[in-house]
């Protein structure tokens, strides 16, 4: 099997209502998607967080065997034409091709599934322009609880008043039995993150995600040591194994959250997972993207053991993005959906989904 064509797409989906995290207002959901064709007739799909230079990509891919995914990954990285977040898209597409050629889901290529449905947490609760933002957040959180989610995650990093008021209101509304995590999206300096974290910890939080800068090893360590009873999570923005090395070896996180479309695809994320597990750290992949990234993350997450050896069992939780995104809900012919708070793992070959080309063309931009 040889690669015969590579097509790159930039997708943009306009939101009906903008929302904000600690760093920005989101008005469009965007994605960079790659489509790889082969002489066997199989097509592979991948998604990355950086735009692929199509002609350069073709130069390094045409005529190659998709089964040489590790060699291709290294060649692309060594030529320096694109960053790891762009290479991620190619890697995911190559694994999709391999699965289709062998008529196996990717989770089997990765060594087999630890589970065929994954407990999910509803990832949402962004800031919006509402007359009563607290009431809107409470209603949203109650909706997730009513839908069967056993865990939810809220966006914080908006200031100590906003964070403490809204976290407290949501905890009171959902009760004590639902796991509750918060995500600051790197919105705080170290001192503020510690002050806010101490206040929020009173509400029995499951983890505090990205309290400070994504690459700030010392800062994350300082926050983690100061908030010893509140697990610190992070890693979604890190690209490649080397970027994770010091974060993991120096235990800047309790929970490591690689993103397949940023960290390097399946090929690199397997190595990141192994490094984290060797240090006794949990791996809970980050997911915020299209139907392609969703399917890829489900395939990988299905293979990750619940806990590293020697750690007391904790539930493996899948991040299920609940915000508006037609690229997630419309791009697959049969979208992946949660059922009673769980994500089913597709058993079809490769990623386990087929792409709706009409939707692809509708949201493709230059």
C-alpha positions in Angstrom: 0.0 0.0 0.0 1.4 3.4 -1.1 0.3 7.0 -0.5 -1.0 8.5 -3.7 -2.5 11.9 -2.6 -2.6 14.2 0.4 -5.3 16.8 0.9 -5.4 19.4 3.6 -8.4 21.4 4.9 -8.9 24.3 7.3 -12.3 24.1 8.8 -14.3 26.9 10.6 -17.6 26.5 12.2 -19.3 29.8 13.4 -20.9 29.6 16.9 -24.4 30.7 17.5 -23.3 32.1 20.9 -19.7 33.0 21.8 -18.2 31.7 25.1 -15.0 32.4 27.0 -12.3 30.7 29.0 -9.7 32.6 31.0 -7.7 33.7 28.0 -10.1 34.3 25.1 -13.6 34.5 23.7 -14.4 31.8 21.2 -16.5 32.8 18.2 -15.6 30.0 15.8 -14.6 26.3 16.2 -11.7 25.7 13.9 -9.6 22.6 12.8 -6.9 21.5 10.5 -7.7 18.2 8.8 -5.7 16.0 6.5 -7.0 13.3 4.1 -4.5 10.7 2.8 -5.3 8.5 -0.2 -3.6 5.2 -1.1 -3.3 3.0 -4.2 -5.4 0.4 -2.3 -8.4 2.7 -2.3 -8.3 3.3 1.5 -8.5 6.8 2.8 -7.1 8.0 6.2 -8.2 11.0 8.2 -6.3 13.0 10.8 -6.6 16.2 12.7 -3.9 18.5 14.0 -3.8 21.9 15.8 -1.5 23.5 13.2 -2.0 24.1 9.5 -0.2 21.6 7.2 1.8 22.9 4.3 0.1 20.8 1.6 2.8 20.8 -1.0 5.6 20.1 1.5 3.5 17.4 3.0 3.1 15.7 -0.4 6.8 15.9 -1.0 7.5 13.8 2.1 4.5 11.5 1.9 3.8 10.5 -1.7 4.9 7.0 -2.5 5.4 6.1 1.2 4.0 3.1 3.0 1.5 4.1 5.7 2.8 1.3 7.9 6.1 3.2 8.2 4.4 5.7 10.5 7.3 6.0 13.0 9.8 6.5 10.2 7.5 9.1 8.5 7.0 10.9 11.9 10.8 11.2 12.4 11.4 12.3 8.8 8.8 15.1 9.0 10.1 16.3 12.3 13.7 16.2 11.1 13.0 18.3 8.0 11.4 20.9 10.2 8.7 21.9 7.7 6.0 21.9 10.4 5.5 21.6 14.1 4.4 18.5 16.0 0.9 19.8 16.2 0.8 19.6 12.4 2.6 16.2 12.2 -0.1 14.9 14.6 -2.7 15.1 11.8 -0.6 13.0 9.5 0.2 10.4 12.1 -3.5 10.0 13.1 -4.4 9.6 9.4 -1.7 6.9 8.9 -3.0 4.9 11.8 -6.5 5.2 10.4 -5.2 3.8 7.1 -3.4 0.9 8.8 -6.6 0.0 10.7 -8.6 0.0 7.5 -6.1 -2.0 5.6 -6.0 -4.7 8.3 -9.8 -4.3 9.0 -9.1 -3.6 12.7 -10.0 -0.7 15.0 -7.0 1.3 16.1 -7.3 0.2 19.7 -6.4 -3.3 18.6 -3.3 -2.0 16.7 -2.3 -0.3 20.0 -2.5 -3.6 21.9 -6.1 -4.1 22.8 -8.9 -2.3 24.8 -9.0 -2.1 28.5 -12.7 -1.2 28.2 -15.3 -0.9 25.4 -17.1 2.0 27.0 -15.5 4.8 28.9 -17.0 6.8 31.7 -17.1 10.4 30.6 -17.1 13.8 32.2 -19.1 16.7 30.6 -16.6 19.4 29.6 -18.2 22.7 29.4 -19.4 25.5 31.8 -17.7 28.3 30.0 -18.4 32.0 30.7 -21.1 33.5 28.5 -22.7 36.9 28.2 -25.8 36.2 30.3 -27.8 38.5 32.6 -27.2 36.0 35.4 -24.1 33.9 34.5 -24.2 32.0 37.8 -27.8 30.8 37.2 -26.9 29.8 33.6 -23.9 27.8 34.8 -26.0 26.0 37.4 -28.7 25.1 34.9 -26.0 23.8 32.5 -24.4 21.7 35.2 -27.7 20.3 36.3 -28.4 19.4 32.7 -25.3 17.3 32.6 -26.2 15.6 35.9 -29.6 14.8 34.5 -28.1 13.4 31.4 -26.3 10.8 33.4 -22.8 12.2 33.7 -21.0 11.2 36.9 -18.4 14.0 36.5 -18.2 17.5 35.0 -15.6 20.2 34.4 -16.0 24.0 34.6 -13.8 26.8 33.3 -12.3 29.0 35.9 -9.3 31.5 35.9 -11.7 34.4 35.7 -10.8 35.9 39.0 -11.2 34.8 42.6 -14.7 36.3 43.0 -16.1 34.7 39.8 -14.4 31.3 40.5 -15.4 30.9 44.1 -19.0 32.1 43.6 -19.7 29.9 40.6 -17.8 26.8 41.8 -19.7 27.0 45.1 -23.0 27.4 43.4 -22.5 24.5 41.1 -21.2 22.2 43.8 -24.3 23.0 45.9 -26.6 22.3 42.8 -25.1 19.0 41.7 -24.5 17.5 45.2 -21.5 15.7 46.6 -21.7 12.5 44.5 -20.7 14.0 41.2 -17.0 14.4 40.5 -16.2 18.1 39.8 -13.0 19.4 38.1 -12.0 22.9 37.2 -9.8 24.3 34.4 -8.1 27.7 34.5 -6.5 27.4 31.0 -3.2 28.9 32.4 -5.1 32.0 33.5 -3.2 32.6 36.8 0.3 33.4 38.1 1.6 31.1 40.8 0.5 33.1 43.8 -3.0 33.7 42.6 -3.4 30.1 41.5 -2.5 29.0 45.0 -4.9 31.5 46.7 -7.7 30.5 44.4 -7.0 26.8 44.6 -7.2 26.9 48.4 -10.6 28.5 48.2 -11.9 26.2 45.6 -10.6 23.1 47.4 -13.3 23.6 50.0 -15.8 22.4 47.4 -14.3 18.9 47.0 -12.7 19.2 43.6 -11.4 16.3 41.6 -8.6 18.2 40.0 -7.4 21.8 39.2 -6.3 21.9 35.5 -3.7 24.2 34.0 -3.5 26.7 36.9 -0.4 28.4 35.5 1.6 28.5 32.3 1.6 25.3 30.2 5.4 25.1 30.1 6.1 26.4 33.6 7.6 23.4 35.3 8.7 25.3 38.5 5.4 27.1 38.7 3.3 24.0 38.4 5.4 22.2 41.0 5.0 25.1 43.4 1.2 25.1 43.0 1.1 21.3 43.3 3.1 21.4 46.6 1.0 24.2 48.0 -2.3 22.5 47.2 -1.3 19.0 48.3 -4.9 17.9 48.7 -6.0 19.1 45.3 -4.6 17.1 42.3 -3.0 19.2 39.5 -3.7 18.3 35.9 -2.1 19.6 32.7 -0.2 18.9 29.5 -2.8 19.5 26.8 -0.7 22.2 25.0 2.6 20.3 25.1 4.1 19.0 21.8 6.2 15.8 21.8 7.8 13.6 24.3 10.6 16.1 25.2 8.1 18.8 26.2 6.6 16.3 28.7 9.9 15.0 30.0 10.5 17.5 32.8 6.9 18.0 33.7 6.6 14.2 34.3 10.0 13.4 35.8 9.7 16.4 38.2 6.1 15.6 39.0 4.7 18.9 38.0 1.3 17.2 37.5 -0.7 14.5 39.2 -2.7 13.9 36.0 -1.1 14.1 32.6 -3.4 15.2 29.8 -1.8 14.8 26.3 -3.8 15.9 23.3 -3.5 13.5 20.3 -3.7 16.4 17.8 -1.1 18.5 19.6 1.3 16.0 21.3 2.2 14.0 18.1 -0.6 11.6 17.3 -0.7 7.9 18.3 3.0 7.3 17.6 4.3 9.9 20.1 1.4 9.7 22.6 2.2 6.0 23.3 5.7 7.1 24.4 4.3 10.0 26.5 1.9 7.5 28.2 4.7 5.1 28.9 6.8 7.8 30.5 3.9 9.0 32.7 3.1 5.5 33.8 6.8 4.8 34.6 6.6 7.7 37.0 3.3 6.5 38.6 1.2 9.3 37.1 -2.3 9.0 35.7 -2.9 9.7 32.0 -6.3 11.1 31.0 -6.2 12.4 27.4 -7.4 15.9 26.6 -10.1 16.2 23.9 -11.5 19.3 22.3 -11.9 19.1 18.6 -13.8 17.6 15.6 -15.3 14.2 15.2 -11.9 13.0 13.9 -10.1 13.9 17.1 -12.9 12.6 19.2 -12.8 9.2 17.5 -9.0 9.1 17.7 -9.0 9.9 21.4 -11.7 7.3 22.1 -9.5 4.7 20.3 -6.4 5.6 22.4 -8.2 6.1 25.7 -9.8 2.7 25.4 -6.3 1.1 25.7 -5.1 3.1 28.7 -5.1 1.1 32.0 -7.2 2.6 34.8 -4.1 3.3 36.9 -0.4 2.9 36.8 0.9 -0.1 38.8 0.8 0.6 42.5 -1.7 3.4 42.4 -5.1 2.9 44.1 -7.8 2.5 41.5 -9.5 5.7 40.2 -12.1 5.8 37.4 -10.7 6.5 33.9 -12.6 9.6 32.7 -13.0 10.6 29.1 -13.3 14.4 28.3 -16.5 14.8 26.3 -16.7 18.3 25.0 -20.3 19.6 25.4 -20.0 23.0 23.8 -21.5 23.8 20.4 -19.4 22.5 17.6 -20.8 21.3 14.3 -17.4 19.9 13.4 -17.8 17.4 16.2 -21.5 16.7 15.9 -21.9 16.8 12.1 -18.6 15.8 10.5 -19.0 12.0 11.1 -21.8 10.2 9.3 -22.6 8.5 12.6 -21.4 10.9 15.4 -20.0 9.4 18.6 -22.4 10.2 21.5 -22.5 9.5 25.2 -24.9 6.9 26.5 -25.9 7.3 30.2 -22.6 9.1 30.9 -20.4 6.6 29.0 -18.6 6.9 25.6 -18.9 3.7 23.5 -15.7 2.7 21.7 -16.3 2.2 17.9 -15.3 -1.3 16.7 -15.2 -0.5 12.9 -11.7 -0.4 11.3 -9.4 2.5 11.8 -10.9 5.4 13.7 -14.3 3.7 13.4 -16.0 6.6 11.7 -16.8 7.8 8.2 -16.6 11.4 7.2 -19.6 13.3 5.8 -18.0 15.1 2.8 -20.9 17.6 2.5 -20.2 18.8 6.0 -16.5 18.9 5.2 -17.0 21.1 2.2 -19.6 23.3 4.0 -17.1 24.4 6.6 -13.9 24.3 4.6 -12.2 27.7 4.2 -9.0 28.9 2.6 
